[in-house]
Amino acid sequence: MKYLFILGRNPELSLEEIKAYFTREENKILDYSIKDNALFIDLEKPIQNIIENFGGVISIGEVIASGQGDELIENIEKEEIYLGTENKFNYLLWDFSKEEREVESYLKKRFRKEKLKVTQKQIKSEMVLQSGEKVLVSSSGRNIDLEYFVFDEEDISYFGKITQKSDYDAIESRDMNKPVRRESLSISPRLSKIMINLSLVKPGEKMLDAFSGIGGILQEALIQGIKVIGVEKDKPAVDGAHQNLEFAGFSKTDYDLINFDSTRVKISKVQAMVSEPDLGETLKKMPTKANAKKTLREFEWLMIKVINNLKRDIEGRIVFTSPLIKHYKKRMHCNIERILEETGYSLVKGFPIAEFRQGQVVGREIYVLERNDL
């Protein structure tokens, strides 16, 4: 089953999220290829409505026809490509193929033949990727009714239709309308979802956030049907998490909030840990090298103590962010080898992955750890 995933601003991180998600779902990835922020993927099993489970995916499309040159057009001709009832609509064509012009011309002729009043919109909005490269993206506010795509893979081209789109307005509204918010300390729903997927924790299982704050990561896990334990030593933050989770309507039997220090707390068994620890002082100016080193060493020592305290009760992966501090033209990061050596964990292949905005002084690196005895 072949699909197109339009990825978010950090395609490297989005790809790892998608790999982890389908590993968790036991849906084998048979093959995949990437162009810009588009992932073309061949899955063992079909998928349904899954886009809201992802943080790093903008939209998902299904293949309708395949072929090369005239063969592709002939195969599209055999398929129903518009099932709506409106006679007038706007559409986009995502171009990841040398066949785009032929398909564009064909669509215009076909819609005209079917006496549909359509307007092809151009993709003009830009998104800056983690790499600094700019790519075109569809804007949700441009009155677009349908989105098609063309994608080349080796000697064959694929035509399809976007069938799932992430509702970023609803996600933002959910985040902004929480009773308690901490702007400078909050982790986004997008990144929370990505990290939860990277942990491989499944609905019905239990996940720990050892630095749960006001419950941002906990909320995204609960939405997916994952039970959670949140540990936070700051009492006002714990009170805020209670307010936020009650406001969202989650059952109190599905979450447990503990006001305690994660270096000493005792918990019940969980399948995974997903956390954003304290990344240090929120900085607007670049710190000295000595201060940056101090922040990173304190972070390493904190993570070593927390992991060693909790690892007996964490059965699977540990996913966490760490400070990535700008120092002139480079960024300084924690000594992950020290953390691994002191805790007995290993780093999952492909990590760490950087996550920061251009010009941001303190960004993030995402780490995924596994026990050496697994």
C-alpha positions in Angstrom: 0.0 0.0 0.0 1.6 3.2 -1.2 1.2 6.7 0.4 2.6 10.1 0.3 3.4 11.9 3.6 4.0 15.7 3.5 6.4 16.3 6.4 6.8 19.2 8.7 9.7 21.6 9.2 12.1 18.9 10.5 11.9 16.1 7.9 14.7 14.0 9.6 12.7 14.0 12.9 9.4 13.4 11.1 10.9 10.4 9.3 12.0 8.8 12.6 8.6 9.5 14.1 6.9 7.7 11.2 9.3 4.7 11.4 8.6 4.4 15.1 4.9 4.8 14.7 4.6 1.9 12.2 7.0 -0.2 14.2 4.6 0.2 17.1 1.6 -0.6 14.9 3.3 -3.6 13.5 2.8 -2.3 10.0 6.0 -3.1 8.1 7.6 -0.4 6.0 8.5 -2.2 2.7 10.3 0.8 1.1 10.4 4.6 1.2 12.0 7.6 -0.5 12.2 11.3 0.3 12.2 14.4 -1.9 12.3 17.8 -0.1 9.7 17.4 2.7 7.7 14.6 0.9 8.0 11.0 2.0 6.8 8.3 -0.4 6.2 5.1 1.6 5.2 1.5 0.8 3.4 -0.1 3.8 2.5 -3.8 4.3 -1.0 -2.9 5.5 -3.5 -0.1 4.6 -4.0 2.8 6.9 -7.1 4.7 8.0 -7.5 8.1 9.7 -4.2 8.4 11.6 -2.9 11.9 10.9 -3.8 13.3 14.3 -1.5 10.8 15.9 1.5 12.5 14.3 3.3 15.7 15.2 5.6 16.0 12.2 3.2 15.3 9.4 1.2 18.0 7.5 -0.9 15.7 5.3 -1.2 12.2 3.9 -2.1 11.1 0.4 -3.2 7.8 -1.2 -2.0 6.6 -4.6 -4.7 6.3 -7.3 -2.7 5.4 -10.3 0.9 4.7 -11.4 2.9 4.4 -14.7 5.3 6.3 -16.9 4.5 8.9 -19.5 1.3 8.0 -21.5 0.8 4.9 -19.3 0.4 7.1 -16.2 -2.2 9.2 -17.9 -4.0 6.2 -19.3 -4.2 4.7 -15.8 -5.5 7.9 -14.2 -8.2 8.0 -16.9 -9.5 4.6 -15.6 -10.0 6.0 -12.0 -12.5 8.2 -10.3 -10.5 11.3 -9.2 -13.4 13.5 -8.0 -16.2 12.1 -5.9 -17.7 15.4 -4.7 -21.1 16.8 -5.4 -20.1 20.4 -6.0 -19.8 21.5 -9.6 -17.2 24.2 -8.7 -14.0 23.8 -6.7 -10.4 24.7 -6.3 -7.5 22.3 -6.3 -3.7 22.0 -6.0 -1.2 19.7 -7.6 1.9 18.8 -5.5 4.8 18.4 -7.8 7.5 15.8 -7.0 7.8 14.4 -10.5 9.0 15.0 -14.1 5.5 14.1 -15.1 3.8 17.1 -13.4 3.2 19.1 -16.6 1.6 16.2 -18.4 -0.7 15.5 -15.4 -1.5 19.1 -15.0 -2.6 19.4 -18.6 -4.6 16.1 -18.4 -6.5 17.3 -15.3 -7.5 20.5 -16.9 -8.8 18.6 -20.0 -10.6 16.0 -17.9 -12.4 18.5 -15.6 -13.4 20.5 -18.7 -14.7 17.3 -20.3 -16.7 16.5 -17.2 -18.1 20.1 -17.2 -16.7 21.0 -13.9 -15.8 24.6 -13.1 -12.5 24.3 -11.4 -9.5 26.6 -10.6 -6.0 25.3 -10.1 -4.3 27.1 -7.3 -0.6 27.5 -7.1 1.4 26.4 -4.0 2.9 29.7 -2.9 3.3 29.6 0.9 6.9 28.8 2.1 8.1 26.8 5.1 11.7 27.0 6.4 13.0 23.6 7.2 15.3 22.7 10.1 18.2 22.8 7.5 17.4 26.4 6.5 16.1 25.3 3.1 12.8 26.7 2.0 10.0 24.5 0.6 6.5 25.3 -0.7 3.5 24.3 1.4 -0.2 24.5 1.1 -1.9 27.1 3.2 -5.1 25.9 5.0 -6.7 29.3 4.6 -6.7 29.6 0.8 -10.0 27.9 0.1 -8.6 24.8 -1.4 -11.0 21.9 -1.8 -8.8 19.1 -3.3 -5.1 18.4 -3.3 -3.5 15.9 -5.8 0.1 14.9 -6.1 2.6 13.4 -8.5 5.7 11.6 -7.2 8.6 9.9 -9.1 10.2 6.8 -7.7 13.0 5.4 -9.9 11.4 4.5 -13.3 7.8 4.9 -12.3 5.5 7.9 -11.4 2.6 7.9 -9.0 -0.6 10.0 -9.0 -2.7 10.4 -6.0 -5.0 12.5 -3.8 -4.4 14.0 -0.3 -6.9 12.4 1.9 -5.8 13.4 5.4 -4.7 16.9 6.7 -3.6 17.9 10.1 -5.9 20.4 11.8 -3.4 22.8 13.1 -6.0 25.4 14.0 -7.7 22.9 16.3 -4.4 21.8 17.9 -3.4 25.4 18.5 -6.8 26.3 19.9 -6.6 23.3 22.3 -3.1 24.5 23.5 -4.0 28.2 23.8 -7.3 27.6 25.6 -5.8 25.6 28.5 -6.5 27.2 31.9 -2.8 27.2 32.8 0.0 28.1 30.3 3.7 28.7 30.7 4.8 30.3 27.4 8.6 30.3 27.9 8.7 26.8 29.4 6.1 25.0 27.3 6.7 22.2 24.8 4.5 22.3 21.7 1.8 19.7 21.1 3.7 19.0 17.8 6.9 18.0 19.5 5.1 16.2 22.3 3.4 13.9 19.8 6.6 13.2 18.0 8.4 12.2 21.2 5.5 10.0 22.3 5.6 8.2 19.0 9.4 7.8 19.2 8.9 6.0 22.6 6.9 3.2 21.0 4.4 3.3 23.9 1.0 2.0 22.8 -2.6 3.0 23.7 -3.6 1.2 26.9 0.0 1.1 28.1 1.5 3.5 30.7 4.0 6.3 30.1 6.1 8.4 32.5 7.0 12.1 32.2 9.6 12.7 34.9 9.5 16.5 34.4 5.8 16.9 33.7 5.3 20.7 34.3 1.8 21.7 33.6 1.0 18.5 31.7 1.7 19.3 28.0 3.2 15.9 27.1 0.8 14.1 29.4 -2.2 15.6 27.6 -1.0 14.5 24.2 -0.4 10.9 25.5 -3.9 10.8 27.1 -5.5 11.9 23.8 -4.0 8.8 22.2 -5.4 6.5 25.0 -2.1 6.1 26.8 -2.2 6.1 30.6 0.3 8.5 32.3 2.3 9.3 35.4 3.6 12.8 35.8 6.3 13.7 38.3 7.1 17.4 39.0 8.8 18.9 42.0 7.3 22.4 41.4 3.9 22.5 43.3 2.3 25.3 41.3 3.1 23.4 38.1 1.5 20.3 39.4 -1.6 22.3 40.4 -1.6 23.7 36.9 -1.4 20.2 35.4 -4.4 19.1 37.5 -6.4 22.1 36.2 -5.4 21.4 32.5 -6.2 17.7 32.6 -9.5 18.2 34.4 -10.4 20.9 31.9 -9.7 18.5 29.0 -12.0 16.0 30.5 -9.7 13.1 31.0 -10.6 10.3 33.5 -8.7 10.6 36.7 -8.1 6.9 36.6 -5.9 7.4 33.6 -3.4 9.7 35.1 -1.4 10.2 38.3 0.4 13.4 39.2 3.1 13.3 41.8 4.6 16.4 43.4 8.2 15.1 44.1 11.8 15.1 42.9 12.4 12.6 40.0 15.9 11.8 41.3 14.2 10.2 44.4 10.6 9.4 43.5 9.2 5.8 43.5 6.7 4.9 40.7 4.8 1.9 39.4 5.9 0.1 36.3 5.7 2.0 33.0 6.4 1.1 29.4 8.3 4.2 28.5 9.5 7.7 29.6 9.0 10.8 27.6 10.2 14.1 29.1 11.4 17.6 28.5 13.7 18.3 31.5 14.8 21.7 32.5 16.8 23.1 29.6 18.4 25.8 31.7 17.9 29.5 31.7 15.8 31.0 28.9 18.4 33.1 27.1 18.1 35.9 24.6 21.8 36.6 24.4 24.5 34.1 23.7 26.1 32.8 26.9 29.9 32.5 27.5 31.4 29.2 26.7 32.0 28.5 30.4 28.4 29.2 31.3 27.1 27.0 28.4 29.4 24.2 29.6 28.1 24.6 33.2 24.5 24.3 32.0 25.2 21.2 30.0 27.2 19.5 32.8 24.4 20.2 35.3 21.9 18.7 32.8 24.0 15.6 32.3 24.2 15.0 36.1 20.5 15.6 36.5 19.6 13.0 33.7 22.0 10.4 35.2 20.4 10.7 38.6 16.9 10.6 37.3 17.5 7.6 34.9 19.3 5.6 37.5 16.6 6.2 40.0 13.8 5.2 37.6 15.2 2.6 35.2 14.1 -0.4 37.2 10.5 0.7 36.6 10.9 1.8 32.9 10.5 -1.3 30.6 11.2 0.3 27.3 12.6 3.5 25.7 13.5 6.8 27.3 12.9 9.9 25.1 14.1 13.3 26.2 15.2 16.7 25.0 18.5 18.3 26.0 19.8 21.9 25.6 21.5 22.8 22.3 23.2 26.1 23.1 24.3 28.5 20.4 27.9 29.7 20.7 28.9 31.8 17.8 28.6 29.7 14.6 28.3 26.4 16.4 26.0 24.8 18.9 27.1 23.1 22.1 25.4 19.9 23.3 25.4 17.5 26.2 27.9 14.7 26.5 25.6 11.8 25.8 28.4 9.3 26.1 28.7 10.2 29.8 25.0 9.7 30.3 25.0 6.3 28.5 28.1 5.1 30.4 26.6 6.0 33.8 23.1 4.6 33.2 23.7 1.5 31.1 21.6 2.6 28.2 22.4 2.8 24.5 21.5 5.4 21.9 19.0 4.4 19.2 20.4 4.7 15.7 19.7 8.0 14.0 19.8 10.1 17.2 20.3 12.7 18.4 18.3 15.0 16.1 18.5 18.7 16.4 15.3 20.8 16.8 15.7 24.6 16.9 14.7 27.8 15.1 17.3 29.8 13.3 18.7 32.5 15.7 17.3 30.7 18.7 19.9 30.7 21.5 18.8 27.6 23.4 17.4 24.9 21.1 16.8 21.2 21.6 18.3 17.9 20.8 16.1 14.9 20.9 17.6 11.7 22.3 16.1 8.2 22.2 17.6 5.6 24.6 17.1 1.8 24.9 18.3 -0.5 27.7 21.4 -2.5 26.8 19.7 -5.7 28.1 16.8 -5.5 25.6 
